[in-house]
Amino acid sequence: MTQVAFSSSFKRAFKKRIEGRKDLEQKFWRRAEIFTVNPQDPRLRTHKLSGELREQWSFTVEYDVRVVFSFLPNNRAVFEDIGSHDEVY
């Protein structure tokens, strides 16, 4: 089981881009639950990023909504950003 923390930048982005959009919010929480069980679950389409974000990873909430995160030691991860492809990359 992976423990997830939310950075302050993630909380701001979530509030601005996701909060209040009920369908999207529900999808995010379902995907976050899947992530805690298995971060590499194929439904998440988890992948390592490149370039300036090469230390980070991303998974898909829906077609154009991504969560950018980093793995930490001891089965932990921190979500760092959420939004469309253009917003997070």
Rosetta constraint file for C-alpha pairs under 8 A:
AtomPair CA 1 CA 36 HARMONIC 5.49 0.50
AtomPair CA 1 CA 37 HARMONIC 5.07 0.50
AtomPair CA 1 CA 38 HARMONIC 7.15 0.50
AtomPair CA 1 CA 75 HARMONIC 6.92 0.50
AtomPair CA 2 CA 35 HARMONIC 7.40 0.50
AtomPair CA 2 CA 36 HARMONIC 4.56 0.50
AtomPair CA 2 CA 37 HARMONIC 6.43 0.50
AtomPair CA 2 CA 38 HARMONIC 7.43 0.50
AtomPair CA 2 CA 39 HARMONIC 7.57 0.50
AtomPair CA 2 CA 75 HARMONIC 4.83 0.50
AtomPair CA 2 CA 76 HARMONIC 5.24 0.50
AtomPair CA 2 CA 77 HARMONIC 6.95 0.50
AtomPair CA 3 CA 36 HARMONIC 6.34 0.50
AtomPair CA 3 CA 75 HARMONIC 6.35 0.50
AtomPair CA 3 CA 76 HARMONIC 4.64 0.50
AtomPair CA 3 CA 77 HARMONIC 6.28 0.50
AtomPair CA 4 CA 36 HARMONIC 7.10 0.50
AtomPair CA 4 CA 76 HARMONIC 5.87 0.50
AtomPair CA 4 CA 77 HARMONIC 4.98 0.50
AtomPair CA 4 CA 78 HARMONIC 5.58 0.50
AtomPair CA 4 CA 79 HARMONIC 7.08 0.50
AtomPair CA 5 CA 76 HARMONIC 7.79 0.50
AtomPair CA 5 CA 77 HARMONIC 6.34 0.50
AtomPair CA 5 CA 78 HARMONIC 4.65 0.50
AtomPair CA 5 CA 79 HARMONIC 6.28 0.50
AtomPair CA 6 CA 10 HARMONIC 6.03 0.50
AtomPair CA 6 CA 11 HARMONIC 6.54 0.50
AtomPair CA 6 CA 78 HARMONIC 5.56 0.50
AtomPair CA 6 CA 79 HARMONIC 5.01 0.50
AtomPair CA 6 CA 80 HARMONIC 6.60 0.50
AtomPair CA 7 CA 11 HARMONIC 6.38 0.50
AtomPair CA 7 CA 78 HARMONIC 6.54 0.50
AtomPair CA 7 CA 79 HARMONIC 6.16 0.50
AtomPair CA 7 CA 80 HARMONIC 5.40 0.50
AtomPair CA 8 CA 12 HARMONIC 6.31 0.50
AtomPair CA 8 CA 80 HARMONIC 7.80 0.50
AtomPair CA 9 CA 13 HARMONIC 6.18 0.50
AtomPair CA 9 CA 80 HARMONIC 6.18 0.50
AtomPair CA 9 CA 81 HARMONIC 6.43 0.50
AtomPair CA 10 CA 14 HARMONIC 5.95 0.50
AtomPair CA 10 CA 79 HARMONIC 6.27 0.50
AtomPair CA 10 CA 80 HARMONIC 4.71 0.50
AtomPair CA 10 CA 81 HARMONIC 4.42 0.50
AtomPair CA 10 CA 82 HARMONIC 6.35 0.50
AtomPair CA 11 CA 15 HARMONIC 6.13 0.50
AtomPair CA 12 CA 16 HARMONIC 6.17 0.50
AtomPair CA 13 CA 17 HARMONIC 5.79 0.50
AtomPair CA 13 CA 18 HARMONIC 7.61 0.50
AtomPair CA 13 CA 81 HARMONIC 6.33 0.50
AtomPair CA 13 CA 82 HARMONIC 6.03 0.50
AtomPair CA 13 CA 83 HARMONIC 7.21 0.50
AtomPair CA 14 CA 18 HARMONIC 5.02 0.50
AtomPair CA 14 CA 19 HARMONIC 6.01 0.50
AtomPair CA 14 CA 81 HARMONIC 7.75 0.50
AtomPair CA 14 CA 82 HARMONIC 6.23 0.50
AtomPair CA 14 CA 83 HARMONIC 7.77 0.50
AtomPair CA 15 CA 19 HARMONIC 4.85 0.50
AtomPair CA 17 CA 82 HARMONIC 7.76 0.50
AtomPair CA 17 CA 83 HARMONIC 6.42 0.50
AtomPair CA 18 CA 24 HARMONIC 6.53 0.50
AtomPair CA 18 CA 25 HARMONIC 6.09 0.50
AtomPair CA 18 CA 83 HARMONIC 7.76 0.50
AtomPair CA 19 CA 25 HARMONIC 6.29 0.50
AtomPair CA 20 CA 25 HARMONIC 7.33 0.50
AtomPair CA 21 CA 25 HARMONIC 5.97 0.50
AtomPair CA 22 CA 26 HARMONIC 6.11 0.50
AtomPair CA 23 CA 27 HARMONIC 6.26 0.50
AtomPair CA 24 CA 28 HARMONIC 6.14 0.50
AtomPair CA 25 CA 29 HARMONIC 6.38 0.50
AtomPair CA 26 CA 30 HARMONIC 6.22 0.50
AtomPair CA 27 CA 31 HARMONIC 6.15 0.50
AtomPair CA 27 CA 61 HARMONIC 6.48 0.50
AtomPair CA 27 CA 62 HARMONIC 7.59 0.50
AtomPair CA 28 CA 32 HARMONIC 6.03 0.50
AtomPair CA 28 CA 61 HARMONIC 5.72 0.50
AtomPair CA 29 CA 33 HARMONIC 6.17 0.50
AtomPair CA 30 CA 34 HARMONIC 6.39 0.50
AtomPair CA 31 CA 35 HARMONIC 6.08 0.50
AtomPair CA 31 CA 44 HARMONIC 7.05 0.50
AtomPair CA 31 CA 61 HARMONIC 6.25 0.50
AtomPair CA 32 CA 36 HARMONIC 6.33 0.50
AtomPair CA 33 CA 37 HARMONIC 6.67 0.50
AtomPair CA 34 CA 38 HARMONIC 6.15 0.50
AtomPair CA 34 CA 39 HARMONIC 7.19 0.50
AtomPair CA 34 CA 41 HARMONIC 7.28 0.50
AtomPair CA 35 CA 39 HARMONIC 4.28 0.50
AtomPair CA 35 CA 40 HARMONIC 7.41 0.50
AtomPair CA 35 CA 41 HARMONIC 7.18 0.50
AtomPair CA 35 CA 44 HARMONIC 7.57 0.50
AtomPair CA 39 CA 44 HARMONIC 7.63 0.50
AtomPair CA 39 CA 46 HARMONIC 7.10 0.50
AtomPair CA 40 CA 44 HARMONIC 7.06 0.50
AtomPair CA 40 CA 45 HARMONIC 7.45 0.50
AtomPair CA 40 CA 46 HARMONIC 5.83 0.50
AtomPair CA 41 CA 45 HARMONIC 7.20 0.50
AtomPair CA 41 CA 46 HARMONIC 7.46 0.50
AtomPair CA 42 CA 46 HARMONIC 7.28 0.50
AtomPair CA 44 CA 59 HARMONIC 5.25 0.50
AtomPair CA 44 CA 60 HARMONIC 5.27 0.50
AtomPair CA 44 CA 61 HARMONIC 6.99 0.50
AtomPair CA 45 CA 59 HARMONIC 5.54 0.50
AtomPair CA 45 CA 60 HARMONIC 5.97 0.50
AtomPair CA 46 CA 57 HARMONIC 7.01 0.50
AtomPair CA 46 CA 58 HARMONIC 5.58 0.50
AtomPair CA 46 CA 59 HARMONIC 4.32 0.50
AtomPair CA 46 CA 60 HARMONIC 7.04 0.50
AtomPair CA 47 CA 57 HARMONIC 5.64 0.50
AtomPair CA 47 CA 58 HARMONIC 5.55 0.50
AtomPair CA 47 CA 59 HARMONIC 6.57 0.50
AtomPair CA 48 CA 54 HARMONIC 6.99 0.50
AtomPair CA 48 CA 55 HARMONIC 7.78 0.50
AtomPair CA 48 CA 56 HARMONIC 6.26 0.50
AtomPair CA 48 CA 57 HARMONIC 4.33 0.50
AtomPair CA 48 CA 58 HARMONIC 6.46 0.50
AtomPair CA 49 CA 53 HARMONIC 5.70 0.50
AtomPair CA 49 CA 54 HARMONIC 4.91 0.50
AtomPair CA 49 CA 55 HARMONIC 7.10 0.50
AtomPair CA 49 CA 56 HARMONIC 5.77 0.50
AtomPair CA 49 CA 57 HARMONIC 5.33 0.50
AtomPair CA 49 CA 58 HARMONIC 6.88 0.50
AtomPair CA 50 CA 54 HARMONIC 4.01 0.50
AtomPair CA 50 CA 55 HARMONIC 7.66 0.50
AtomPair CA 53 CA 57 HARMONIC 7.98 0.50
AtomPair CA 53 CA 89 HARMONIC 7.95 0.50
AtomPair CA 55 CA 70 HARMONIC 7.16 0.50
AtomPair CA 56 CA 68 HARMONIC 6.76 0.50
AtomPair CA 56 CA 69 HARMONIC 5.75 0.50
AtomPair CA 56 CA 70 HARMONIC 4.92 0.50
AtomPair CA 56 CA 71 HARMONIC 7.63 0.50
AtomPair CA 57 CA 68 HARMONIC 5.72 0.50
AtomPair CA 57 CA 69 HARMONIC 5.31 0.50
AtomPair CA 57 CA 70 HARMONIC 5.92 0.50
AtomPair CA 57 CA 71 HARMONIC 7.84 0.50
AtomPair CA 58 CA 66 HARMONIC 6.43 0.50
AtomPair CA 58 CA 67 HARMONIC 5.41 0.50
AtomPair CA 58 CA 68 HARMONIC 4.41 0.50
AtomPair CA 58 CA 69 HARMONIC 5.99 0.50
AtomPair CA 59 CA 66 HARMONIC 5.64 0.50
AtomPair CA 59 CA 67 HARMONIC 5.42 0.50
AtomPair CA 59 CA 68 HARMONIC 6.84 0.50
AtomPair CA 60 CA 64 HARMONIC 7.55 0.50
AtomPair CA 60 CA 65 HARMONIC 6.03 0.50
AtomPair CA 60 CA 66 HARMONIC 4.61 0.50
AtomPair CA 60 CA 67 HARMONIC 6.45 0.50
AtomPair CA 61 CA 65 HARMONIC 5.38 0.50
AtomPair CA 61 CA 66 HARMONIC 5.70 0.50
AtomPair CA 61 CA 67 HARMONIC 7.14 0.50
AtomPair CA 62 CA 66 HARMONIC 7.36 0.50
AtomPair CA 64 CA 83 HARMONIC 7.75 0.50
AtomPair CA 64 CA 84 HARMONIC 5.08 0.50
AtomPair CA 64 CA 85 HARMONIC 5.95 0.50
AtomPair CA 65 CA 82 HARMONIC 6.96 0.50
AtomPair CA 65 CA 83 HARMONIC 5.09 0.50
AtomPair CA 65 CA 84 HARMONIC 4.49 0.50
AtomPair CA 65 CA 85 HARMONIC 6.52 0.50
AtomPair CA 66 CA 82 HARMONIC 5.57 0.50
AtomPair CA 66 CA 83 HARMONIC 5.57 0.50
AtomPair CA 66 CA 84 HARMONIC 6.03 0.50
AtomPair CA 66 CA 85 HARMONIC 6.47 0.50
AtomPair CA 66 CA 88 HARMONIC 7.38 0.50
AtomPair CA 67 CA 79 HARMONIC 6.82 0.50
AtomPair CA 67 CA 80 HARMONIC 7.42 0.50
AtomPair CA 67 CA 81 HARMONIC 5.72 0.50
AtomPair CA 67 CA 82 HARMONIC 4.46 0.50
AtomPair CA 67 CA 83 HARMONIC 6.87 0.50
AtomPair CA 67 CA 88 HARMONIC 7.95 0.50
AtomPair CA 68 CA 79 HARMONIC 6.09 0.50
AtomPair CA 68 CA 80 HARMONIC 5.56 0.50
AtomPair CA 68 CA 81 HARMONIC 5.06 0.50
AtomPair CA 68 CA 82 HARMONIC 6.29 0.50
AtomPair CA 68 CA 88 HARMONIC 7.19 0.50
AtomPair CA 69 CA 77 HARMONIC 6.77 0.50
AtomPair CA 69 CA 78 HARMONIC 5.51 0.50
AtomPair CA 69 CA 79 HARMONIC 4.28 0.50
AtomPair CA 69 CA 80 HARMONIC 5.12 0.50
AtomPair CA 69 CA 81 HARMONIC 7.02 0.50
AtomPair CA 70 CA 77 HARMONIC 5.57 0.50
AtomPair CA 70 CA 78 HARMONIC 5.48 0.50
AtomPair CA 70 CA 79 HARMONIC 6.71 0.50
AtomPair CA 70 CA 80 HARMONIC 7.44 0.50
AtomPair CA 71 CA 75 HARMONIC 7.68 0.50
AtomPair CA 71 CA 76 HARMONIC 6.13 0.50
AtomPair CA 71 CA 77 HARMONIC 4.37 0.50
AtomPair CA 71 CA 78 HARMONIC 6.63 0.50
AtomPair CA 72 CA 76 HARMONIC 4.97 0.50
AtomPair CA 72 CA 77 HARMONIC 5.17 0.50
AtomPair CA 72 CA 78 HARMONIC 7.31 0.50
AtomPair CA 81 CA 88 HARMONIC 6.42 0.50
AtomPair CA 82 CA 87 HARMONIC 7.96 0.50
AtomPair CA 82 CA 88 HARMONIC 6.45 0.50
AtomPair CA 83 CA 87 HARMONIC 5.60 0.50
AtomPair CA 83 CA 88 HARMONIC 5.83 0.50
AtomPair CA 84 CA 88 HARMONIC 6.32 0.50
AtomPair CA 85 CA 89 HARMONIC 5.99 0.50
